[in-house]
Amino acid sequence: MTDTTTARDGAGPSGSGGPSSTLRVAVLDRDSGFIQVLSKRLDRLAWEHRVLAGPVPSEAVVSMRLSALIVDLAVLGPQAWEWLERLCGALPELGIVVCTGPSTVAQRVRGLRLGADDWITKPCHPEEVIARVQSVVRRRRRASTRAEAKPLLAGEVEIRSDRFQAFVRGNSLDLTRREFELIELLAGGEGRVLEREEIYSRLWGYTMVRGDRSVDVFVRKLRQKLEKASPRWRYIHTHFGIGYRFAAESLDVDSQIDVPPSVPVGWDARDQGKLARAQQDRELTADAF
């Protein structure tokens, strides 16, 4: 049996900083106090929501077209694990947040491995529950967007968002997750200069503290990997006091170059790449002060 509550039409402002669109959420719980407080908060957010008094068949959950499900596994009794596994298998795109009483590490690990996206221990604040739901929905939307994204090509680099990998001439750049997120963000700017503060907030999720050089450190590491794998191209460009721009520029020189008289005999035009990289290092060092 289900008790359904539908929020106001349209999207309301989310005071928790999450998605602005209306979400459709179901709460499988029997804690009347928890349900009452959470429902009031969901109403203020204009989220569509319903309360489920007990486990329902996977087919019924499919028909609800939910964005996320908040579930207290204690309500399900001995069948909890089987029901959770069956539901996750039938609805891999559904965000599931387990919100239940004290549990063991083994229980939490089992639930997450069966397909739950997050686990919250009661008692908990409704704002935390809402924030966790928003986080789960965001992650799933990003994953869906990545799965549909076409490879991004720049110079010799191919960026595959669906694989969380970047390749140079078919060889993986062996990037860390943060480094991949950085190259994906910079390349997605389509030649636009991204300020350090914007990069930091989008990758780390909060405001950059004055003097923090994390962005510069990761840019340097990413630049080194790109230069090692693709030495004839320059990808990341420094803009003094502002930030960084991603654009593939070839360092190969096919035309005649005017070589200053002071340049030693035997200078190779390809050394232009080395000079460009040295200039990048000077820019980064100067910009740090």
C-alpha positions in Angstrom: 0.0 0.0 0.0 1.3 3.4 -0.8 0.5 6.9 0.4 1.2 9.4 -2.3 2.0 13.1 -2.0 2.5 15.3 -5.1 4.3 18.6 -4.9 3.3 21.8 -6.6 3.5 22.0 -10.3 6.8 23.3 -11.6 10.2 23.6 -10.1 10.9 25.5 -6.9 14.1 26.9 -5.8 16.4 24.5 -4.1 17.8 25.9 -0.9 20.4 23.1 -0.8 22.2 24.1 -4.0 21.1 21.1 -6.0 19.4 20.6 -9.3 16.8 23.3 -10.0 14.4 21.0 -11.8 11.7 19.1 -10.0 12.7 15.7 -8.8 10.5 12.7 -8.3 11.4 10.8 -5.1 9.9 7.9 -3.2 10.5 7.2 0.5 10.2 3.7 1.8 10.0 4.1 5.6 7.7 3.6 8.5 9.2 6.2 10.9 6.3 8.7 11.1 8.4 11.5 12.6 11.2 11.2 10.0 8.6 11.0 7.2 6.7 14.1 8.4 9.8 16.3 8.7 11.3 15.1 5.4 8.0 15.5 3.6 7.6 19.1 4.7 11.1 19.9 3.4 10.4 18.2 0.1 7.2 20.2 -0.2 9.1 23.4 0.1 11.5 22.3 -2.6 8.5 21.5 -4.8 9.7 17.9 -5.3 7.2 15.3 -6.3 7.3 12.6 -3.6 5.4 9.6 -2.3 5.7 7.4 0.8 5.8 3.6 0.4 4.8 1.6 3.5 6.4 -1.6 2.3 8.3 -3.2 -0.5 6.8 -3.0 -3.9 7.5 -5.0 -7.1 10.2 -3.7 -9.4 7.6 -3.2 -12.1 5.7 -0.8 -9.9 8.8 1.2 -9.2 9.5 1.5 -12.9 6.0 2.9 -13.5 6.7 5.6 -10.8 9.5 7.1 -13.0 11.5 8.1 -10.0 14.7 10.1 -9.9 15.7 8.6 -6.6 14.5 6.2 -3.8 15.2 6.7 -0.1 14.8 3.4 1.7 15.1 2.1 5.3 16.2 -1.5 4.8 14.9 -2.4 8.3 11.4 -2.0 6.9 12.0 -4.8 4.5 13.1 -7.4 7.1 14.9 -10.6 5.9 14.1 -10.0 2.3 15.9 -6.6 2.3 19.0 -7.7 0.4 17.2 -9.8 -2.2 14.8 -6.9 -2.8 17.6 -4.4 -3.1 19.6 -6.5 -5.5 16.5 -7.2 -7.6 15.6 -3.5 -7.8 19.1 -2.4 -8.7 19.2 -5.0 -11.4 15.9 -3.9 -12.9 16.5 -0.1 -12.6 20.3 0.6 -12.9 19.6 4.2 -13.6 17.6 4.8 -10.4 19.5 6.6 -7.6 19.1 4.7 -4.3 20.0 6.2 -0.9 19.8 3.8 2.1 18.7 5.7 5.2 18.5 3.3 8.1 19.5 2.7 11.7 22.9 1.7 13.1 24.6 -0.9 10.9 27.9 -2.8 10.7 30.6 -2.2 8.1 29.7 -5.5 6.5 26.1 -4.5 6.0 27.0 -1.1 4.5 29.5 -2.7 2.2 27.0 -5.3 1.1 24.4 -2.7 0.4 26.7 -0.5 -1.7 28.0 -3.5 -3.6 24.4 -4.6 -4.4 23.8 -1.3 -6.1 22.9 1.4 -3.4 24.5 4.8 -4.3 24.8 6.1 -0.7 24.2 5.1 2.9 23.1 7.4 5.7 22.7 6.3 9.4 19.8 7.5 11.4 19.2 9.7 13.3 20.1 12.2 10.6 19.0 15.7 9.5 16.6 15.9 6.5 18.9 18.5 4.9 21.7 15.9 4.7 19.3 13.4 3.2 18.2 15.9 0.6 21.9 16.8 -0.2 22.8 13.2 -0.6 19.8 12.6 -3.0 20.9 15.6 -5.0 24.5 14.4 -5.2 23.3 11.0 -6.4 21.1 12.5 -9.1 23.9 14.8 -10.3 26.4 11.9 -10.5 23.9 9.8 -12.5 23.1 12.7 -14.9 26.8 13.3 -15.5 27.3 9.6 -16.1 24.4 9.6 -18.6 25.8 12.7 -20.3 29.3 11.1 -20.6 27.9 7.9 -22.0 26.2 9.9 -24.8 29.1 12.3 -25.4 31.1 12.0 -28.6 34.9 11.8 -28.4 36.6 15.2 -28.4 39.6 15.5 -30.7 42.3 18.1 -30.4 45.7 17.7 -32.2 46.8 14.2 -31.4 44.6 13.9 -28.3 41.3 12.1 -28.1 39.3 12.6 -25.0 36.7 9.9 -24.2 34.3 11.0 -21.5 32.6 7.7 -21.5 35.8 5.9 -20.5 37.3 8.6 -18.3 40.4 8.4 -20.5 42.4 10.5 -22.9 44.5 9.0 -25.7 47.4 10.2 -27.9 47.6 8.2 -31.1 45.6 5.4 -29.5 47.8 5.2 -26.4 46.3 6.1 -23.0 47.7 9.1 -21.2 47.4 7.3 -17.9 45.7 10.2 -16.1 44.4 10.3 -12.6 40.7 11.0 -12.1 41.4 14.6 -11.2 43.7 15.1 -14.2 41.1 13.7 -16.5 38.4 16.0 -15.1 40.8 18.9 -15.6 41.5 18.1 -19.3 37.8 17.4 -19.9 36.9 20.8 -18.3 39.6 22.7 -20.2 38.9 21.1 -23.5 35.1 21.6 -23.0 35.8 25.3 -22.8 36.3 25.3 -26.6 39.2 27.8 -26.5 37.8 29.9 -23.8 40.1 31.1 -21.0 38.9 29.5 -17.7 39.8 31.4 -14.5 41.6 29.5 -11.7 38.7 30.1 -9.4 36.2 28.6 -11.8 38.4 25.6 -12.4 38.8 25.0 -8.7 35.1 25.4 -7.8 34.1 23.0 -10.6 36.6 20.3 -9.8 36.9 20.6 -6.0 33.3 21.7 -5.4 34.0 24.8 -3.2 35.6 28.2 -3.3 39.3 28.4 -3.7 41.3 29.7 -0.8 43.7 32.6 -1.5 47.1 31.3 -2.1 46.0 27.8 -3.0 48.1 26.5 -5.9 46.3 23.2 -6.5 45.1 24.2 -9.9 48.6 25.2 -11.1 50.0 21.9 -9.7 47.5 19.8 -11.6 47.9 21.9 -14.8 51.7 21.4 -14.6 51.3 17.6 -14.2 48.8 17.4 -17.0 50.9 19.5 -19.3 54.0 17.3 -18.6 52.1 14.2 -19.6 50.7 15.8 -22.7 54.2 17.1 -23.8 55.7 13.7 -23.2 53.1 11.8 -25.2 52.7 14.5 -27.9 55.9 16.6 -28.0 55.1 18.3 -31.3 51.9 19.9 -30.0 51.1 22.6 -27.4 47.7 22.2 -25.7 47.4 24.2 -22.4 48.1 27.9 -22.6 48.7 30.1 -19.5 47.1 33.5 -19.2 48.9 35.7 -16.7 46.8 36.4 -13.6 43.7 34.8 -15.1 43.8 31.1 -15.8 44.3 28.6 -18.6 43.0 28.0 -22.1 43.0 24.7 -24.0 43.8 24.8 -27.8 45.8 22.4 -29.9 48.7 24.2 -31.6 51.3 22.4 -33.7 55.0 23.2 -32.9 56.2 21.8 -36.2 57.6 24.5 -38.4 57.3 23.8 -42.1 58.1 27.3 -43.3 61.4 29.3 -43.2 62.0 30.8 -39.7 64.1 33.9 -39.2 66.8 32.8 -36.9 68.5 35.6 -34.9 72.3 35.9 -35.4 72.8 35.0 -31.7 71.4 31.5 -32.2 74.1 28.8 -32.4 74.9 27.1 -35.6 73.1 23.8 -36.0 69.9 25.1 -34.3 67.0 23.0 -35.4 63.6 24.6 -36.2 62.1 21.8 -34.1 63.8 23.3 -31.0 61.0 25.9 -31.2 58.9 23.4 -29.2 61.5 23.3 -26.4 61.6 27.1 -26.4 57.8 27.2 -26.2 57.7 24.8 -23.3 60.4 26.8 -21.5 58.3 29.9 -21.9 55.3 28.1 -20.4 57.4 27.2 -17.3 58.4 30.8 -17.0 54.8 32.0 -17.3 53.6 29.5 -14.6 56.4 30.5 -12.2 55.9 34.2 -12.7 52.1 33.8 -12.3 52.6 32.1 -8.9 53.8 35.4 -7.3 
